[in-house]
């Protein structure tokens, strides 16, 4: 499938722009069945204070792209080519020590499943405070107070008491909020949210998205929102990148792409969304093929 764009042309190779700039990113995995081209020539820019929604089916390369930005891949089985610039700093090929100084500090990620991302052996407060101590050198007492402040900021009731709870004592929505608190405790300039509303009820979804929007206004962060839900993107993102088979097949502002999609895959995504009016009698329209 050839790459098609709408609204904003593909960035020129070598050109840079935005707080995060990705150019011709290619990520390959060596497996027993051969080489998997998870990301194949992806380019995009993201400014501070804006939210980029990345949509596409499972396996399209959304999460791999953003894990690569953070340097969270196994160099023994992964080949990364292209350019990733964060505020002008080259991340491709950067050493682990350099990346550790950035992770949780200038860039952070809200992982898809907070139950598995949080360790069951440590309290929620200790896990939230850990990156703050690491990057600021704060004392245990100061880091604990900061963790309480962040739990309160993300809407956890009785934060001073709940800071000593373990993850299994939090509900799904509260664990998600705790992950957001952990990601934001050092005021990162880039926040990557990987399916932050998965498995949450509609009310909690809305609260989480409102929270991300409020925190973005407060900190001026650039946000990447990875999701399957076009409704979430329509309400929470400024720009939209549609991925298929490791490539960007369409990009532009949310309004441009959703109101006048140019690529057949984007049409398929929009047609496959259920509507309230046809929820009972109208069958879903799946995207054909593999």
N, C-alpha and C positions, 0 to 999 in steps of 0.2 A: 504494500500500500504506500503510495507516495505521500509525502508530507504536504499538507495544505494549511494555509493560515488565513485568518480573517481578522480585520480590524487593526492588527499590528504586525508588520513584517517580521520575518525571522531575523534576529540580530546577526549582523555580519560577522564572519569569523575574525577573531582578533579584536573586535570592537568591545569596549567595556562601558557599562553604565549601570547605575543602581548600586544599592548597598551590597546586594548579593548578585553576582554576575556569573552565569554558567555558560560555557562555550563548548559546543561540539563534544559533550560528555558521552563517553562510551564505557560501559561496565560489562565485563564478561566473566562468567563463572566456569571453571573447569569441573566437569562432572564425569561420572562413569559412562554416561551416554553421549558425551561430546561437550562442545562449548555452547553455553547458553548466553545469548546476547540480550541481557536484561534491559540495558539502556543503549540506544543506538543513534548517537548524533543529536543529543538534546541541547537546546540553547534557550535561555530565558534570563530576564533581569527582574529584580524586585527592589523597589525603593522603600526606605524607612517610612513608617506610617501607613503603608498599604498592605492589603491582604491578597495573596494570590491563591486561588482555588485550583487544585490539581485533581481532575476526575479521570476515570477510566476503569475498565473492568479489572478484576483480580488478575495479577500477572502482567499488567501493562507497564510496570516499572516505576510506579509512583513512590512506593516506600523505599525501593532500592536507590532511587535518585537522592532522596533526602538522607538516608543512612550514609550514602557516599559523601554528601556534603559534610556530615559530622565525622567522617573517617571511621565509621563503625562497620568495617568489613574485614574479612580475613585475608591478609595479603598473600597467604600461601595458596589460596584457590581463586583469588579475584584479581583481574587486570583492569586498571582504571586509566583511561586516556582522556585528554581534553583539559579544560581550564576551569577552575572554580576559584573565584575571587570573593573574599569577604572583606569589605571595606578596603579593597586594594591589596589584601594579603592573599597570596597564592596558597590554596589548601591542597591541591593535587600534589602528591608526593611529599607533603609535609610529614615530619617525624611525629611519633606518638607523643613525645613530650610537648611539642608545640601545640598539637591538637588538644591535649589535656588542659592547657592553659586557656583555651578558647571554649571548650565544652562546659556548659553550665554557667559560663561567665558572659561571653559575647554571643554565644549561640546555645540554644537549648531545645529539647524535644519533649513533647507530651506523647508518650508511647500509647499504642493502640489498646492494650489491655492492662489497666492499672493493677489488677490482681496479681498478674505474673511479673509486672515491672517493679512492684514493691516487694521487698524482702519480708517474708513472714517472721523472721527472727529478730527484727529490730522495730522499735516504736516508729510511728509515723513521724513524730517530731524529730527524732534522731536522723532519719533519712532525709528530711527536708533541710535540716541544719547542716548536713555534711558538706554539700557544695559551697555553702556560705563560709564555713570555717576554712575550707581548702583554698578558696580564692581570695579571701579577705584577711585570713589569719586571726579571725575573731576568737574570743574565748568561748568555752562551752556555754557559759551563762549568757553571753551576748548572743550567740547563735541560737540558743533555745528561745530567747525573747523574740528574736527576729522570726523564728519559725511560728511562734504564737501569733505574731502580727500578720504574717502571710496567711495562716489558716483563717484568721478573722477576715482578712481582706477578700478571700475567695468564698466567704459565706458559710464557714463551718461554725455552728453554734457552740458556745461554751469552749472556745478554742483553748483557753488556759488549762482546762481539764482534759480535753480530747487529745492534746499534744502527746500525752503519754500512752495513748491507745495503740494497739497493733492493727495492721491492715484488715484483719478478719473482723474487727469490731466496727469497721466503717461500712456503710452501704456502698453500692456501686457508684452512685452519684457523688458521694463523699470521697471515695477513693480517687475518682476522676478530678475532683477539686483539689485533693492533696497533691496529685501529680502536677496540676497547674501551679500550685504554690511552690513546689520543688523547682519547676522549670523557671519560675519568675523570681526566685528569691535573690538572685544576683542582678536583676534588671537587665536581661539579655537584649541585645539589639535585634537578634533574629530568633524567632520562635517558630518551631515546626510542630504542628498539631496533626498527628496521624490518627484519623478517624476518632476525634475526641468525643463524639456523641454516640458511638456504637453501643448498642445494647442498653441505652438509656431511654426512659419514657419521654414522651414529647415535651412535657413540662420541664423536666430536667435538661433536656436538649436545649430548649430556649434559654434557660438560665445560664448554661455553660457558654453558649454563643454570646449572650449579652455580657457575660463576665469577660470573655476574651476581648470583645469590643471596648469595654470600659478600661481594661488594663492597657490595651494598645493606645488609647487616647492618653492615658496617664504616663506611659513610658516611651511612647513613640516608636514602638517595635515594628519591625517588618515581620509579617506572619505568613507562613505557608500552611494552607488548610488542605489536607489530603482527605478525600471522602468519595463515597459512591453516590451520595445523596445530592442531586442537583438542586433540591429545595433548600438545603443548607447553604450551598454555594450562592444561590440567588439572594439570600438574605444576609450573608456574612462576608462575602468577598467583593473586592473591587475589580480584579482581573481574573481571567479563567484560562487554564491550559488543559486541553483535552489530550490524553495520551492513549496510544494504541500500539502494542507490540514494541514498546521501548522508544517510541518516537512521539513528537508533538504533531498531531494532525490538525489542530486548530488552536488559535490563541487570539486574545483580544480582551476588551472589557467584558464584564459579565453581561451587560445589557446587549452589546453587539452580538456576542456569541449565542445567547439564549433567544434573542428575538429574531435573528436572521442567520441561523447556522448554515455553513457552506459545505461541510464535509458529511458524507453519508453516515459515518460512524456517529457523529454528533446527532444527526437526525434520529438514528437508531436509539441512542441513549434517551433522547427526549420522548420518542414514541413509546418506549418501554416503561415509562413512568405511569403508575396507576392514578386514576382521577376519582374523586369522590362521586362524581355524577355517574361514572360507569363502573363503580366498584363491584356491583353485583352482577350485572348482565354482560359487561364488555370483557372479553378475554384479553389477557396481557399480550403485548406484541414483542416477542423476544427477538434479539439480534441473531440472525442465522450464522452458521459457520462455527469454526473452532477458534 
